[in-house]
Amino acid sequence: MVRELVGNAVDRARAAACLAFVFAFTAGVAETPREAAAQSQGGVAFLLPATNAYRWENQDHPDFVAAMKKYAPDIPVQVANALEDASKQQAQAEAAITNGVKVLVLSPVDARAAAKIVTNARAQGVAVIGYTRPLPDAPINYYVGGNVVALGETLARYWQQHLKPGDNIVIIKGDPGDDNVPLYYQGIMNVLKPMVDAGKIHIVGDVFTPHWDAAAAEREMDQILSRTNNNIQGVISLNDGMAVGVLAALRQQGLAGKVPVSGGDASIPALQAILKGDMVMSVYFSIGDMADHAAHLAAYVAKGKPPPAGFFNSTFNNGLVTVPFYYVRNEAITKDNIDDVVKDGAATKTQICTGMPHGKGPC
């Protein structure tokens, strides 16, 4: 059921993740004079949390590696994916530090548990750049990601404009261990809470989804549909992967394409689902820009150079430290403006239109 939308993308992502894990512990080995010189500068480790969202191995990983080649071709890059295992991520970080990296770019599996990774790295003189997921109460040096409250507000504004009085909605929130979730939810409720308080709309399902897992989201949606006798007029999913699970549950009831569903990340499967009419929108933020900025920052830090003035556009307080922060812009993507994702370089027309009927959106 979930595979109906994703197709082979998940299989390719998992294969790429395995290759990334192998690469993580071979990329720093100095075998030539050039590599030896690079190793003396200290390498960079890019630690990813999972493969359960399209973005990690199809966007973040290749975009970061490409940007490092652009900004610091002589600095070795190690990439490891923890496959949703916090203990594995801890071991990957320790191995990277042992291999001599000078910078960790870290997107945690478990934000609270990852504080140990950060503390250990800093104690050994390794700088840490938080990437796309907050690291609360950890002594990070920098943060690169999205303005998550603003992302939630963008998502909710779409629904504010399209919900009718009396509509029942569901919010699929994502992993309870991800500190982005309460910020995202805060942004959503900044916009929708007045409508809820006035009785104009009703939130009939509001659930966490461990590991952002599509299959778990499908089960949750099944249960909500059963409990409400299918009386749902909209589903807000905080990412596209969970939206896949929601659509699978709706499809079983003959409701796919009839109950509006939104997501986040503007992944290629989601863009195709929007064109097919199965989803109505996805919040886009430039993962390419995020990965590029993180790599550029990592290159500066690995070379022992301060980032130039204007490199950051805000500051971020994680409860322990306030650090320089770069956040990417966001945009609500619907069938009417999918071309914006193409124009931004995040996807090609060929990628979006593969298997799509001629005349759909940019196809």
C-alpha positions as CSV (number, residue, x, y, z in Angstrom):
1,M,0.0,0.0,0.0
2,V,2.7,2.5,1.0
3,R,4.8,1.3,-1.9
4,E,2.1,2.4,-4.3
5,L,3.2,6.0,-4.0
6,V,6.9,5.6,-3.2
7,G,7.8,2.8,-5.6
8,N,11.4,2.0,-5.6
9,A,12.5,5.3,-3.9
10,V,12.7,3.7,-0.5
11,D,14.7,0.8,-1.7
12,R,17.1,3.1,-3.5
13,A,17.4,5.2,-0.3
14,R,18.1,2.2,1.9
15,A,20.8,1.0,-0.5
16,A,22.3,4.4,-0.6
17,A,22.3,4.5,3.2
18,C,24.2,1.2,3.4
19,L,26.8,2.6,0.9
20,A,27.0,5.8,3.0
21,F,27.7,3.8,6.1
22,V,30.5,2.0,4.4
23,F,31.9,5.2,3.0
24,A,31.8,6.8,6.4
25,F,34.7,4.6,7.6
26,T,36.8,4.6,4.5
27,A,36.7,8.2,3.3
28,G,39.2,9.5,5.8
29,V,42.0,7.0,5.0
30,A,45.1,8.8,3.6
31,E,46.6,6.8,0.7
32,T,48.1,9.5,-1.5
33,P,50.1,12.7,-0.7
34,R,47.1,14.8,-1.6
35,E,44.9,12.7,0.8
36,A,47.5,12.9,3.5
37,A,47.6,16.6,3.2
38,A,43.8,16.7,3.3
39,Q,43.7,14.5,6.4
40,S,46.1,16.9,8.2
41,Q,43.5,19.6,7.7
42,G,40.9,17.5,9.5
43,G,37.9,16.0,7.9
44,V,34.2,16.6,8.2
45,A,31.6,14.0,9.2
46,F,28.0,14.3,8.1
47,L,25.8,12.2,10.4
48,L,22.2,11.6,9.2
49,P,19.4,10.0,11.2
50,A,17.3,7.8,9.0
51,T,16.2,6.7,5.5
52,N,12.4,6.8,6.3
53,A,12.0,10.1,4.5
54,Y,12.9,10.6,0.9
55,R,15.1,13.6,1.6
56,W,17.9,12.1,3.6
57,E,19.7,9.9,1.0
58,N,18.2,11.5,-2.1
59,Q,18.8,15.1,-1.2
60,D,20.7,16.0,2.0
61,H,23.5,13.4,1.4
62,P,24.3,14.1,-2.2
63,D,23.8,17.8,-1.9
64,F,26.1,18.0,1.1
65,V,28.9,15.9,-0.6
66,A,28.6,18.0,-3.8
67,A,28.9,21.2,-1.8
68,M,31.9,20.0,0.1
69,K,33.6,19.2,-3.2
70,K,32.9,22.8,-4.3
71,Y,34.0,24.5,-1.2
72,A,36.8,22.3,0.1
73,P,37.8,19.6,-2.4
74,D,40.8,18.6,-0.3
75,I,39.0,18.0,2.9
76,P,37.8,14.4,3.3
77,V,34.1,13.9,4.0
78,Q,32.7,11.0,6.0
79,V,28.9,10.3,5.7
80,A,27.0,7.9,7.9
81,N,23.3,7.1,8.3
82,A,22.2,5.8,11.7
83,L,19.1,4.1,10.2
84,E,16.9,5.4,13.1
85,D,19.2,3.9,15.8
86,A,20.5,6.4,18.4
87,S,23.2,3.9,19.7
88,K,24.5,3.4,16.1
89,Q,24.7,7.2,15.7
90,Q,26.7,7.4,18.9
91,A,29.1,4.8,17.6
92,Q,29.4,6.5,14.2
93,A,30.2,9.8,15.8
94,E,32.9,8.2,18.0
95,A,34.4,6.4,15.0
96,A,34.5,9.7,13.0
97,I,36.3,11.5,15.9
98,T,38.8,8.6,16.2
99,N,39.4,8.9,12.4
100,G,40.4,12.5,13.0
101,V,37.5,14.7,11.9
102,K,37.5,18.3,13.0
103,V,33.8,19.0,12.3
104,L,30.6,17.0,13.0
105,V,27.5,18.1,11.1
106,L,24.8,16.3,13.1
107,S,21.1,15.6,12.5
108,P,20.2,13.5,15.5
109,V,18.1,10.4,15.7
110,D,17.2,11.2,19.3
111,A,17.9,14.9,20.1
112,R,18.2,14.4,23.8
113,A,20.5,11.4,23.5
114,A,22.6,13.2,21.0
115,A,23.7,15.7,23.6
116,K,26.3,13.1,24.7
117,I,27.7,13.1,21.1
118,V,28.0,16.9,21.1
119,T,29.6,17.0,24.6
120,N,32.1,14.3,23.7
121,A,33.0,15.9,20.5
122,R,33.6,19.4,22.0
123,A,35.7,17.8,24.8
124,Q,38.0,16.5,22.0
125,G,38.2,19.7,20.1
126,V,35.7,18.8,17.4
127,A,33.2,21.5,16.4
128,V,29.6,20.6,16.0
129,I,27.1,22.0,13.5
130,G,23.5,21.1,14.3
131,Y,21.7,20.3,11.1
132,T,17.9,20.6,10.5
133,R,17.0,19.1,13.9
134,P,17.6,21.0,17.1
135,L,20.0,19.7,19.7
136,P,18.5,20.9,23.0
137,D,20.8,21.6,25.9
138,A,23.9,20.6,24.0
139,P,27.1,22.8,23.5
140,I,26.8,23.1,19.7
141,N,28.8,25.7,17.8
142,Y,26.3,26.5,15.0
143,Y,22.9,25.6,13.7
144,V,21.7,25.3,10.1
145,G,18.1,24.4,9.4
146,G,14.6,25.7,9.0
147,N,12.6,28.2,10.9
148,V,10.3,25.4,12.1
149,V,7.7,27.6,13.7
150,A,7.4,29.6,10.4
151,L,7.1,26.2,8.5
152,G,4.2,25.3,10.7
153,E,2.5,28.7,10.1
154,T,2.9,28.3,6.4
155,L,1.3,24.9,6.5
156,A,-1.5,26.1,8.6
157,R,-2.3,29.2,6.5
158,Y,-3.1,26.9,3.6
159,W,-5.7,25.1,5.8
160,Q,-7.0,28.3,7.2
161,Q,-7.9,29.4,3.7
162,H,-9.5,26.0,2.7
163,L,-11.3,24.6,5.7
164,K,-15.0,25.0,6.1
165,P,-17.0,25.6,9.3
166,G,-17.5,22.3,11.1
167,D,-14.7,20.5,9.4
168,N,-12.9,17.7,11.2
169,I,-9.1,17.6,10.8
170,V,-6.3,15.3,11.9
171,I,-2.7,16.2,12.7
172,I,0.0,13.6,12.2
173,K,2.8,15.1,14.2
174,G,5.9,12.9,13.8
175,D,8.4,11.5,16.2
176,P,8.1,12.5,19.8
177,G,11.8,12.5,20.2
178,D,12.4,15.1,17.5
179,D,12.5,18.6,19.0
180,N,11.3,20.1,15.7
181,V,7.9,18.6,16.4
182,P,6.7,20.9,19.2
183,L,8.0,23.9,17.2
184,Y,6.2,22.8,14.1
185,Y,3.1,22.2,16.1
186,Q,3.4,25.6,17.7
187,G,3.4,27.2,14.3
188,I,0.4,25.3,13.2
189,M,-1.6,26.2,16.3
190,N,-0.5,29.9,16.1
191,V,-2.8,30.0,13.0
192,L,-5.4,27.4,13.7
193,K,-6.1,27.7,17.4
194,P,-8.4,30.6,17.1
195,M,-10.5,28.6,14.7
196,V,-10.5,25.6,17.0
197,D,-11.4,27.8,20.1
198,A,-14.3,29.3,18.2
199,G,-15.6,25.9,17.3
200,K,-15.2,26.5,13.6
201,I,-13.1,23.4,13.1
202,H,-12.4,20.3,15.2
203,I,-9.2,18.5,15.7
204,V,-10.4,14.8,16.0
205,G,-7.0,13.2,15.8
206,D,-3.7,14.6,17.1
207,V,-1.0,11.9,17.3
208,F,2.8,11.4,17.4
209,T,4.3,8.9,14.9
210,P,7.5,7.2,16.2
211,H,10.4,7.6,13.8
212,W,8.3,9.5,11.3
213,D,7.3,6.1,10.0
214,A,4.9,5.8,7.1
215,A,3.6,2.4,8.2
216,A,2.9,3.7,11.7
217,A,1.1,6.8,10.2
218,E,-1.0,4.4,8.2
219,R,-2.0,2.5,11.3
220,E,-2.8,5.7,13.2
221,M,-4.9,7.0,10.3
222,D,-6.8,3.6,10.1
223,Q,-7.7,3.9,13.8
224,I,-8.8,7.5,13.4
225,L,-11.0,6.7,10.4
226,S,-12.6,3.9,12.3
227,R,-13.2,5.9,15.4
228,T,-14.8,8.8,13.4
229,N,-16.7,6.7,10.9
230,N,-14.6,8.3,8.1
231,N,-15.8,11.7,9.0
232,I,-12.5,13.6,8.2
233,Q,-12.2,16.6,6.0
234,G,-8.5,17.2,6.1
235,V,-5.2,15.6,7.3
236,I,-2.1,17.6,8.2
237,S,1.0,15.5,8.1
238,L,4.2,17.1,9.2
239,N,6.2,15.4,6.5
240,D,5.7,13.7,3.1
241,G,6.7,10.3,4.3
242,M,3.9,10.1,6.8
243,A,1.5,11.5,4.2
244,V,2.3,8.3,2.2
245,G,1.0,6.2,5.1
246,V,-2.1,8.5,5.5
247,L,-2.9,8.1,1.8
248,A,-2.6,4.3,2.1
249,A,-5.2,4.3,4.9
250,L,-7.5,6.6,2.9
251,R,-7.1,4.5,-0.2
252,Q,-8.4,1.4,1.6
253,Q,-11.6,3.4,2.4
254,G,-11.9,4.8,-1.1
255,L,-11.1,8.3,0.2
256,A,-7.7,9.0,-1.4
257,G,-8.1,12.1,-3.5
258,K,-11.3,13.0,-1.7
259,V,-9.9,13.9,1.8
260,P,-7.3,16.6,1.4
261,V,-3.8,15.7,2.7
262,S,-0.8,18.0,3.1
263,G,2.8,17.1,3.9
264,G,6.2,18.7,4.3
265,D,9.5,18.6,2.4
266,A,8.1,18.9,-1.2
267,S,9.7,15.6,-2.1
268,I,9.3,14.2,-5.6
269,P,6.8,11.5,-4.5
270,A,4.8,14.2,-2.8
271,L,4.9,16.5,-5.8
272,Q,3.7,13.6,-8.0
273,A,0.9,12.9,-5.5
274,I,-0.1,16.6,-5.7
275,L,-0.3,16.4,-9.5
276,K,-2.4,13.2,-9.2
277,G,-4.8,14.9,-6.8
278,D,-4.0,12.6,-3.8
279,M,-2.3,15.5,-1.9
280,V,-3.1,19.2,-1.9
281,M,0.1,20.7,-0.8
282,S,3.5,20.3,0.8
283,V,5.7,22.8,2.5
284,Y,8.9,23.4,0.6
285,F,12.1,24.5,2.1
286,S,15.3,24.3,0.1
287,I,17.2,21.3,1.3
288,G,19.8,22.1,-1.3
289,D,20.4,25.5,0.2
290,M,20.4,24.0,3.7
291,A,23.0,21.3,2.7
292,D,25.1,23.8,0.8
293,H,25.2,26.3,3.6
294,A,26.1,23.5,6.1
295,A,28.9,22.3,3.9
296,H,30.2,25.8,3.3
297,L,30.2,26.4,7.1
298,A,31.9,23.1,7.7
299,A,34.6,24.0,5.2
300,Y,35.3,27.3,6.9
301,V,35.5,25.6,10.4
302,A,37.6,22.7,9.1
303,K,40.1,25.2,7.7
304,G,40.1,27.2,10.9
305,K,38.6,30.3,9.3
306,P,35.6,32.3,10.7
307,P,32.5,32.5,8.5
308,P,32.2,36.0,6.9
309,A,29.9,38.7,8.1
310,G,26.3,38.1,6.8
311,F,26.8,34.3,6.6
312,F,24.1,33.8,9.2
313,N,20.6,35.3,9.3
314,S,19.6,34.7,12.9
315,T,20.6,33.2,16.2
316,F,19.3,30.0,17.9
317,N,19.0,29.3,21.6
318,N,18.8,25.6,22.4
319,G,18.4,26.0,26.2
320,L,22.1,25.9,26.9
321,V,23.8,28.1,24.3
322,T,22.8,30.8,21.8
323,V,24.6,30.2,18.5
324,P,24.7,31.6,15.0
325,F,21.9,30.2,12.9
326,Y,21.1,30.1,9.2
327,Y,17.6,29.2,8.3
328,V,16.2,28.6,4.8
329,R,13.0,30.2,3.5
330,N,9.8,28.2,3.1
331,E,6.9,28.1,0.7
332,A,3.6,26.3,0.3
333,I,3.7,24.2,-2.8
334,T,0.4,23.3,-4.6
335,K,-0.4,22.1,-8.1
336,D,-0.4,25.8,-9.1
337,N,3.3,26.5,-8.2
338,I,5.2,23.2,-8.5
339,D,7.3,25.0,-11.1
340,D,8.9,26.9,-8.2
341,V,10.6,23.8,-7.0
342,V,12.0,23.2,-10.4
343,K,13.1,26.8,-10.8
344,D,14.9,26.6,-7.4
345,G,16.9,23.6,-8.6
346,A,15.5,21.2,-6.0
347,A,14.0,18.9,-8.6
348,T,14.0,18.5,-12.3
349,K,11.0,18.4,-14.6
350,T,12.1,14.9,-15.7
351,Q,12.1,13.7,-12.1
352,I,8.7,15.1,-11.3
353,C,7.1,14.0,-14.6
354,T,8.3,10.4,-14.8
355,G,5.2,8.3,-15.0
356,M,2.9,11.3,-15.0
357,P,0.3,12.0,-17.7
358,H,1.1,14.8,-20.2
359,G,-0.4,18.1,-19.3
360,K,-0.3,17.6,-15.5
361,G,1.4,20.7,-14.0
362,P,4.9,21.1,-15.6
363,C,4.6,17.8,-17.4
